[in-house]
Amino acid sequence: MDISNAVRCLKDFKEGMMEYFVLNSYQVCFPKNDHSKVRVVCKTNECPFTKYVSRVGEITTFQLKTLELTHTCARVFSNKNANPKWVAKVLLDKF
């Protein structure tokens, strides 16, 4: 199994999730992740939103194992997930 492919796939997943949530005004975090799994939760403790993706077997294939799309929290308009690195990446792609 090629670890670099797994890390790249999970990194792409995290970047895609971050872009989606920044653009839709939700603040999320990625607690306790490694090269074989990613967990995405809403920063508000009361909100049930969660996604969990992990590797299937020893190959570079990932499966969505937990999905709860309901957000009970309010949208945020000063999203801390939109850090300078994210903004620069989005603007660089547009230029």
Secondary structure as the mmCIF struct_conf table of DSSP 4:
data_model
#
loop_
_struct_conf.conf_type_id
_struct_conf.id
_struct_conf.beg_label_comp_id
_struct_conf.beg_label_asym_id
_struct_conf.beg_label_seq_id
_struct_conf.end_label_comp_id
_struct_conf.end_label_asym_id
_struct_conf.end_label_seq_id
HELX_RH_AL_P HELX_RH_AL_P1 ILE A 3 LEU A 23
TURN_TY1_P TURN_TY1_P1 ASN A 24 SER A 25
STRN STRN1 VAL A 28 CYS A 29
BEND BEND1 LYS A 32 LYS A 32
STRN STRN2 ASP A 34 ASP A 34
TURN_TY1_P TURN_TY1_P2 HIS A 35 SER A 36
STRN STRN3 LYS A 37 CYS A 42
BEND BEND2 LYS A 43 THR A 44
TURN_TY1_P TURN_TY1_P3 ASN A 45 GLU A 46
STRN STRN4 THR A 50 ARG A 55
TURN_TY1_P TURN_TY1_P4 GLY A 57 GLU A 58
BEND BEND3 ILE A 59 THR A 60
STRN STRN5 PHE A 62 GLU A 68
BEND BEND4 CYS A 73 CYS A 73
HELX_LH_PP_P HELX_LH_PP_P1 ALA A 74 ARG A 75
BEND BEND5 PHE A 77 SER A 78
TURN_TY1_P TURN_TY1_P5 LYS A 80 ASN A 81
BEND BEND6 ALA A 82 ALA A 82
HELX_RH_AL_P HELX_RH_AL_P2 PRO A 84 LYS A 94
#
